């Protein structure tokens, strides 16, 4: 199907000379370069890799996308293992990777503990070394947990790597960990959500509220 958009000849006051048009293009390029320099200069190593990867993907076309994604993964026993949602999933074939908008994950454990993980964006690709999908979340990453005994846990960071099948998490970004009467910060964590265990990697600081 072809169609033609209506056109309107600009008046003299609306016309743009080649010189002014070139000046606007140069200004836009300089502004974009400044923004990218700021993002790369202020980002952590994980964030630099994520930004660089997204820039590489802009050079190729996606082959499909899905909106309002909602998928549940089940164990062989029939119990729900984890649930994945996203407002949009855009798939790129080479290299094969899917870009996620507002991803949300619900991870379930046999002890009835539940973890909810959300972020502004992310990606998902297959990791051949572990023979499973690897999820990379970026920007405003929040982890909300409810342990089997009903204790709430909130974790905040900027980047997060998730292996959903193993329920393993890791990040090298700054982390804020909050629970009832307890607060800690660190530079990076690893976690095994199937066992509800967390390990701070560096600069761990704790504070207990009376």
C-alpha positions in Angstrom: 0.0 0.0 0.0 1.3 3.4 -0.9 0.1 6.8 0.1 1.1 10.4 -0.3 1.1 12.9 2.6 -0.3 16.4 1.8 2.4 19.0 1.4 2.4 22.7 2.1 4.8 25.1 0.5 6.4 27.2 3.3 6.1 30.9 3.2 9.3 33.0 3.1 9.4 33.3 6.9 9.2 29.5 7.1 11.9 28.7 4.6 15.3 27.5 6.0 18.5 28.4 4.2 21.1 25.7 3.7 23.5 27.6 6.1 21.0 27.7 9.0 20.1 24.0 8.3 23.8 23.0 8.5 24.3 25.0 11.6 21.3 23.2 13.3 22.7 19.8 12.3 26.2 20.6 13.7 24.6 21.9 16.9 22.6 18.6 17.3 25.7 16.5 16.6 27.7 18.5 19.2 24.8 18.1 21.8 24.5 14.4 21.2 28.3 13.9 21.5 28.3 15.8 24.8 25.5 13.7 26.2 27.2 10.4 25.2 30.5 11.7 26.7 28.7 12.5 30.0 27.0 9.1 30.1 30.2 7.2 29.3 32.3 9.3 31.7 30.0 9.0 34.6 29.0 5.3 34.1 30.3 2.2 35.9 32.1 -0.5 33.8 28.8 -2.4 33.6 26.9 0.6 32.4 29.6 1.5 29.8 29.2 -2.0 28.4 25.4 -1.7 28.3 25.6 1.7 26.6 28.1 0.5 24.0 26.1 -2.6 23.3 23.0 -0.5 22.6 24.9 1.8 20.3 26.1 -1.3 18.4 22.5 -2.6 18.0 21.5 0.7 16.4 23.5 -0.3 13.4 21.2 -3.3 12.6 17.5 -3.8 12.1 15.4 -5.9 14.5 13.4 -8.8 13.0 10.4 -8.7 15.3 9.0 -7.1 18.5 6.3 -8.0 21.0 4.3 -5.7 23.2 2.8 -6.4 26.7 4.9 -9.6 27.1 3.7 -11.9 29.9 5.3 -15.4 30.2 5.4 -18.0 33.0 8.1 -20.7 33.3 7.1 -23.9 35.0 9.1 -26.6 36.7 8.7 -30.3 35.8 6.6 -30.6 38.9 4.1 -28.2 37.5 4.9 -25.4 40.0 5.6 -21.9 38.7 9.3 -21.1 38.6 9.4 -17.5 37.4 7.3 -15.0 35.5 8.6 -12.5 33.0 6.8 -9.3 31.8 7.8 -6.4 29.7 6.0 -3.5 28.0 8.0 -4.3 24.8 10.5 -6.9 23.7 12.6 -6.1 20.5 14.6 -9.0 19.0 17.8 -8.5 17.0 19.1 -11.5 15.0 22.8 -10.8 14.7 24.1 -11.0 17.4 20.9 -12.6 18.8 19.7 -10.4 21.7 16.4 -9.0 22.9 16.0 -5.5 24.2 13.5 -5.0 27.0 11.4 -2.0 28.0 10.3 -1.9 31.7 11.0 -5.5 32.4 9.5 -7.2 35.5 10.4 -10.6 37.0 8.7 -12.6 39.7 10.9 -15.4 41.0 9.2 -18.1 43.1 10.9 -20.5 45.6 9.8 -23.8 47.1 9.8 -22.2 50.6 7.1 -19.8 49.4 9.4 -16.8 49.3 8.8 -14.5 46.4 11.1 -11.9 44.7 10.0 -9.1 42.4 12.6 -7.4 40.2 11.9 -4.3 38.1 14.0 -2.0 35.9 13.6 0.8 33.3 15.2 -1.3 30.6 17.4 -4.3 29.9 18.3 -7.1 27.6 18.1 -10.9 27.4 20.5 -13.3 25.5 21.6 -16.9 25.7 24.7 -17.7 27.7 26.3 -20.8 26.2 28.7 -21.3 29.2 25.7 -21.8 31.5 23.3 -23.1 28.9 20.5 -20.7 29.9 19.3 -17.2 29.3 21.1 -14.3 31.0 19.2 -11.0 31.8 20.9 -7.7 32.1 18.9 -5.0 33.8 19.7 -1.3 33.8 18.5 2.0 35.3 16.4 2.2 38.5 16.7 -1.5 39.3 14.6 -2.5 42.4 14.4 -5.9 44.1 11.5 -6.5 46.4 11.5 -9.7 48.4 9.1 -11.4 50.8 10.8 -14.2 52.8 8.9 -17.3 53.9 8.6 -15.8 57.4 7.0 -12.6 56.0 10.0 -10.3 56.3 10.2 -7.6 53.6 13.5 -6.8 51.8 14.1 -3.9 49.4 17.3 -3.6 47.3 18.2 -0.8 44.9 21.0 -0.6 42.3 21.7 0.6 38.8 22.6 -2.6 37.0 21.9 -6.3 37.6 22.7 -9.6 36.0 20.1 -12.4 36.5 20.1 -16.1 35.7 16.4 -16.9 36.3 16.7 -20.7 36.2 19.4 -20.8 38.9 17.9 -17.7 40.6 21.4 -16.1 40.8 21.9 -12.3 40.8 25.0 -10.2 40.7 26.1 -6.6 40.2 29.2 -4.5 40.6 27.2 -1.3 41.0 26.5 0.5 44.3 23.8 -1.3 46.2 21.4 -0.2 49.0 19.9 -3.0 51.0 16.9 -2.3 53.4 14.9 -4.4 55.7 13.0 -3.9 59.0 15.5 -2.5 61.5 18.4 -3.0 59.1 20.1 -1.0 56.3 23.4 -1.6 54.5 25.3 -0.3 51.5 28.0 -1.9 49.4 29.8 -1.9 46.1 28.4 -4.9 44.3 26.6 -8.1 45.6 26.0 -11.6 44.6 22.9 -13.5 45.6 21.3 -16.9 45.5 17.6 -16.3 45.8 16.8 -20.0 46.1 18.6 -20.0 49.4 17.9 -16.3 50.3 21.6 -15.6 50.7 23.4 -12.4 49.8 27.1 -11.6 49.7 28.5 -8.1 49.6 31.6 -7.7 47.4 33.3 -4.5 48.7 32.8 -1.5 51.0 30.1 -3.1 53.0 28.5 -0.9 55.7 25.7 -1.9 58.1 23.3 0.1 60.3 20.8 -1.4 62.7 17.9 0.7 63.9 16.9 0.5 67.6 
